[in-house]
């Protein structure tokens, strides 16, 4: 039951929510316009049927949204948030304010046009997304006031250090093309356009200018046209990466708005403001994808609870976009409230050298040998050209795999530094984790038959934040239990033989 005073008013989401629901009709109308443009005004019967089905679906969803809006009210008291909703059965949900751990304010272009925003509050039970509280279409001024009330973080004490961790610097745009969107973004856009056209009954391969383009491409000199096409894709992807970077990180700032709340604001068309409670911030993650690392860049993310499920947590936990590595280290140190990030000052311990052999064999068995066999078999049956392609590929790919395996092994390491567990791994995306040791709730030890034969084991630290599980791969199996016991005391005590006291050597080496 709601124990709020009777004088506390109930609020309803803004009536402009109705216009937001009407915006759902934009996709089918856009598909109709695109189809008409591509066909010169001629739309096949299947396209009209598809559009009618889409329009009916959107009408049903919109009607449900309108009914939900009319039956939704919320109330904020000094100690709780209450939400009343339901059509046939009224549901009253009351959440104590002390359980709310983060507040996310997101505004799409349509929301911004209407002066609205979406308020999402993460609670202590929102790790799977079910505990998240969402209020759609709240006026911007009311949303910021509501965010402050939900977090209840008024603190008049001045911070001892600069509360601003970082602000956008447009010189960082040079790192935008060193991301996934250079190549992958082009494929994502192309696939989306194809699905939209296919959904309205338009077969792209039958469009005249598409057929002419492929015909001319096939009749040209391939050793010139293929590199030219690759350059065009990279150029188009670079433009898209720059545009995506600007849209996502316009107005970016990461700052401690008070002693216990870290707030990240960003966005041009779709604005986002995420507030993270210090008590739920359990570590930081430094991400260095291969191309970004080659350009001297990195990004930083928070390991925090109350940010939703795994996919939502990845989007909301970002503390810094691709930027210079020194800036990422500085932001990570500021998030941990340490003068210097241990990721720089501490030398990580190497893993057994057999881990290098495992990475080399994995690359050969999963990449080099399958592709070589895929070229050899048709080459033996059809043409000797593929046989030459096979040995050339094997000759080139083998040293590349060896170099990548060496890089992956050099990146592999771990250490303990004060209250933090440090873990680093990866080559295509080298991730360095600084995790609070007291946040570890459980340990998992896993090993494949080949890893057991090599004397290795993967340790997973279970944490009620971020990815909910962080791996230390290819750890020496004979030292893993003692290391886990020292890292998070009390979890494995009943499983260890305390007569041999293996922890002592680990403690002396890591602390």
N, C-alpha and C positions, 0 to 999 in steps of 0.2 A: 504493500500500500504506500501511497505517497504521503509523507509526513510534512510536506511543505505548508507554510502558513497560507490561510485562505486568501490573503491579500496579494500573494504572488501571482502575477497574471500569466495566463497561457498565451503562447504565440503560435501563429500559423505561418508556414513558409510563404514567401511573397507571392501575390497573385500572378506576377510575371512568370512564374513557373509554367503557366499554361502556354506561353509563347515558346519556352524552351522545349516543351513537348511537341509543339507544332514544327519545330526545327527538324524533327526526325523524318519529315517528309522530303527533306532535301536530297538524300541519296537516290531514291527512285526518280525524282524529277531530274536530277543531274544525269542519271543514266539515260533517261529519255532524250535529253538534249544532246548528249554525246553520241547516242546512236543516230539521231536525226542528222547530226553534223557529218558523221562518217559515211552515211548512206545517201546523202543528198535529200533528206526528207522522207525517205522510204523506210518504214519500220515493219519488219515481218510480223506475222500474226502471233508467233511464239513470243516475240518481244512484248506485244501488248498484253498477252496472258500473264507473262512474268511480272510486268509492271502492275497489272491489276492485283495479282496476288501480294506483291510487295506493299501496294497502297492499302489493301485490306489489313495486312499484318500490322502496318504502322498505325492504322486507325484503331485497331484493337488495343495495341500497346499504349497509344495515346489516351484512349478512354480509361484504361486501367490506371494510368498515371494521374489523370484528372480526379478519379475517384479517390485515389490514395492521397492526393494533395488535400482534398476537401475534408478528409478524415484524419489528418495528421496535425498534431499540436505538440509543442515542446515548452518546457518550463525549467528555468534555472534558478535554484535557490542558493543559499549560502554554502550548502554542503552536498548538493546532488543535482543531477540532470535527469529530468523525467520526460519521456516521450510517449504520447498516447496516439495510437493508430488502430486501424482495422475497420472493416465494413460491416460484416455480419457479426463478427466477434471482436469486441474492443480489447486491445492489448495495451497494458500500461507497463512501461519499462523504466525503472529507476536505477541510475548508476551513480554511486558516490564519486565525488570529484577527485578524491585521492587515488582512484583507480585509473584515471585518465592519464596516459603517458605521452601522448603526442597529438597535435592538431594540424591537419593539412587543409589549406585553403587553395582550391583549384578553380580556375575560371577559364572556360573555353571562350573562343571569340564571340559566340552568341551570348554567353553569360556576361562577358565584358560589355558588349553592346547594350545590354539591358541593365547594367549596373549591379549584377548579381555574382555570387560565388557559391561553390559547394564546400560545405564544412564537413570534414571527416575527422572524427576523434578516435584515436586508438587507445584501447584499454589494456589492462594487464592480461586479458584473455583473448586478445585479438591477433595472436600469432597465426591462426589459420584463417583469418578474415571474418569469422562468424561473430566475433565480439566487437567489430567496428561499428561505430555509430555514424550515420550519414544524414545530413540535412541538406537537401537540394534547394538551390535557388534562394539563398539568404542575401539580403542587401549587404554590400561590401562593408559599409560602416558598422552595421550590426554584427557582421561576421568577425571583424577584428575585436569588437567589444566582447563577443561571445567567446572568442579564442582566449582572451585574457581571463575571463571568468572561469572557463573550464580548467585552464592550467593553474589558476590561482597562485601565481608566482610573483606577487608584488614584493619587491625587495629594495629597500631604500639605500642599502649599503653600496658604495661605489666599488667597482672591481679594481683589484690591485694591478691588473694588466689591461692591455688594450682589448676591449670586448669584440672588436671587428677582426675576424680571422682573415677574410679576403673579400675583395670586390673584383668585378669583371675588368679585365684589361684586354682591349681588343687586339693587342699584339699576339694574344693567344690563338687568334684565328689560324695562325700557321700550323697549329696542331690538328685542326679539323680534318684535313685530308688524310691524316695518318690514323684513321679510324676505320671501323667496319663499313661505314657508309660509302666509301670510295667505290667498292665493287658490289658488296652485298646490297647496298641501298638501291642501286640500279635494278638489281634482280627483284627486290621486294616491290618496287614501283611497277615494273613491267608485269610481274605476276598479279598484282592488284588490278591493274588496268585490264589484263586478259580476263580475270574472273568477272569483272563488272560487265565487260562486253559479252562474255559467254553467258552470263546470267540473263541478259536481255535478248538472247538468241542471235547475236552477231558473231559470225565466224571470222576472226581476224585474218586468217590466211586466205580468205576469198576476197578481201578488199583489194581493189586494183592497184593502188600505189604500193601496197605491201608486196604483192606478187612481183611487180616491176623492180622493186628494190632488191629482192632476193635474186631475181634473174640477172640483174646487172652485176651483183656481187659475185655470183658464181661464174660469170663469164670474164671476170677481171683476173689479173695476176694475183694469186692468193698470197704469195710471199710479200706482197705489198699491201693488199687489202686487209689481211688478217691483222698485221701490226697496226694499220691505220684504224681499224675497228676497235682494237684494244685501247689505243690512245684516246679515241672518241669516248669509250665507256669510262675510262679513268677521268677524262676531263669533265664529262657529265656528272660522274659520281662526286668529283671534287666540288663542283658547283652545288650539288645537292647537300654535300656534307657541310659546306660553308653556310648554306641557308638554314639547315637543321641546327647548326651550332648557334647561329644568331637567334633563331626562334626559341630555342630551349634555354639559352643562358643570357638573354637580354635582361639587364638590370640585376644581374646576379650579385648577391651578397650573402656571406655567412658570418653571423655575429652572435655573441652572447647577449641576448636582450636583457637578461638579468643574471644573477649569480647561478641560477639553476636551470636556465632554458636556453638552448641553442636553436637559432632560427635560420633557415636557409630560404631565401626568396629568389625567384627567377621566372623568366617567361616573357615573351613578347605578345603573341596572340593568345596563347593559353598561359595564364599566370599561375604560379604555385608558390605557396608559403608553407613550409613544414617546420613545426616546432618540436624539438626533442628534449625531454626532461633529462637532466644530467644523471639522475639516479638510474636511468634506463640505458645510458650510453656505456656499453661494456667494452668498447675497443674501436679500432680503426683499421681499415683495409686500404693498402696502397696498391693500385692497379697499374701495371705497365705492359700493355699489349706490345707485340713484337715491333711493329712499325713505329708506334709512339715511343717506345723505349729507344729505338735507333735514333729518333729525333730529339732525345733528351727530355721527353715529356712523361707525365704520369697524371693520374686522377686519384681522388681520395673519396672514401665512403665510410659511413659510420656503421658500427655493429651495435644496433640498438633494438630494444624490444618495443612492442606496441605499435609497430609500423604496418601491420597487416600481414597477409600471407607472403610467401617467398617472393613472388613476382612483384607485389606491391612494395615490399620492403626494399627490393633492388632499386626501384624508381625513386622512392622517398628518402633513401639513406645517402644519396650522393651529396658530398660536402664540397666538391670542387670538380669543375669540368676538366677535360684535357688541358694541361697547363705545364709550365716548366716544373721539373722534378723538385727543385728546391722549394717552389711555392707549395707543391703538394705535401712535402715533408713539414713545412712550416704550419700549414693548415691542420695536418694530422696531429702535430705536437700541441697546437692550440686547442684542439678538440679534447685531447687527453689531459690538458692542463699541466703539461710538463714543459720545462724550459728547452729541452732538447729531446727529440724523438729517439727512443732506443733503437729504432730501425737503422739509424746511422751510427750511433756510438757503440753498439754492441756487435762483436764478430760472431756470426752464426756458426754452429758446429756442423761440419760436413757429415753426410751419411755414409754408410759403408760403400766402398768402391764398386761392389757388385751391382749397386743401383744403376751405375753407368752402363754396365753390360746389359741389364734388363731393358733400359731405354733404347739401346742400340738394336737389340734383338726385336723389340716391339716395332720399331720403325721398319726393319727389314721384313718382318713377317706380315705386317698389316698394310704396308704401302709398296715397298719395292718389289717384293716377290709377286703379289697379286697382279700389279700392273704389267710387270714383265711377262708373266704367264698369259695375261689377256692379249698381249701383242704376239707372243710366240706361237700360240695355238692357231689363230687364223693366218699367221704368216706362213706356217708350215703347210697349211691347207690351200691358201689362196695366192699369196704373192710374197716374194723375198723382200720387198720393201719393208713390210712389217717386221721381218726378222732383224733388219738393220735398225729399225726404230727401237726394237726390244733391247739390243745390246747397248745402243747409245743411251737409252733411258736408264738402264741399270748402271752404266758407267758414270752418268751424271748424278743420279739420285743417291747412290751409295755414299759418296762424300758429303752430300747435303744432309742426309740422315745422320751421319756421324757428327757433323758440326752441330746440328740441332740437339742431338743426344748429349753432347758435351755441354752445351749451353744449359740444357735442362738439369744436368747433374750439378753444374756450378751454381745454379739458382737454388738448389735443394739445400735446406738447412733449418735449424731450430736453435733456440736458446731460451733461458730464463733470465729475466732482468727485473729485479724487484717484484712489483705486483703483476708483471706482464709476462705472458707466454708469447714468444716471437716465433713465427713460422713463415717460411718462404718456399714457393714451389712454382713450377710452370715455365714454359718457354714461349709459346704463342701468346700467352697472357701470364706474365710473371706477377703473382700476387704475394704481397708481404703483409702478414697479419700481426697486429699487436692486440692481444686479448687479455682482459683482466682475469687473473687466475681464479679469483673467488667467484667468477661467473660460471665456471665449469660445473655442471650438475652430474655428469656421468661420463664414463669412458667406454668405448667400444674397440676391441681388438679384432681385426679381420686379416685373413691371409689366404692367398690362392695356393694350390699345390706347388707351383713353381716358386712362389715367394717363400714358402716354408722350406723348400729345399735350399734356397739361397740364404736362409736365416734372417728373413725380413718380415716385417709386419706393418700394417697401416693402423695408426691410432687415430680415433675420431673423438674429439671433445664435443660433447653435447652441451649446447648453450641455449637458453631461452631468449635468444635474440638473433638478428641477422639471418644467416642461412640455417640456423639451429643445429649445425654440425660442421666442424672444421677438421680437416684431415692433416695428419703428419704422415706422409707416405714414405715407404721403404725405410722404416726405422729398424735398427738392430734388435732382433727379437729378444735376445737375452738381457737387454737393458731397458726394454719398453716398460715393463711393470714398475720398476723402480723409478723411472723418470716420471711416469704418470702419478705415482704415489707422492713424489716430492712436489710436483706441479700443483696438484689439488689434494692436499692431505685429507685423510679420512674416508675417501671413497673406496680405496682398494685395500685398506688396512687388514680386513678380515681374510683377504685372499693371499696375503704375502707371508713368507716365512721370515718372521722377525728375528730368528736366531742368527741368520747370516748377515742381517743389517745391510742389504745392498744399497739402501738409500744413501748411506754416508758418502760413498764415492761419487754418486750422481750430484749430491748437494755440493760437494767440494768443487766439482768441475763446472757447474752451471751457475752458481750464485756468486 
